[in-house]
Amino acid sequence: MTFALHIEKTCTGCNNCVVACPVNALELVVDEPATAKKTYKVQGGKSITVDEDVCEACGVCLQACPRDCIQLTGQG
């Protein structure tokens, strides 16, 4: 089964998901993000990048998000 992580534009860039990720698959970027990673623009001119090769779809980031801005979808 393949999973996809999606971060909503309502994200404030609080960094909770980045800190909570046990495999360091997420990164909060203030400048221009690396193009090799999936990038989501969030509020305040920030971006969250997701390294899909590292992400294990464990859901820890979802639990850490105080605004429910992260979705994890499965495709089989």
C-alpha positions, 0 to 999 in steps of 0.5 A: 500500500502506498501512502501520501502525506498532505499539508493544508494551506491553513498550516501556520508553520508552528513546527510541531510536526517537524519536531515530532517526526521520528525519522526526520522526514519533515522540514520547515523552510523559510527560504526557497525549499529544495526541489527534490522534496515534496513542498507545501506552501504554508502561512507566513511565507514558509514551506514544509517539505516532506522527504517521501523516501524517508516518511514511514506514514506513521501518523505521529505528525498528525497527532502533533498538529494542533490545527489538524492541517495534515492528512495521510491518505492510503492508496492500494 
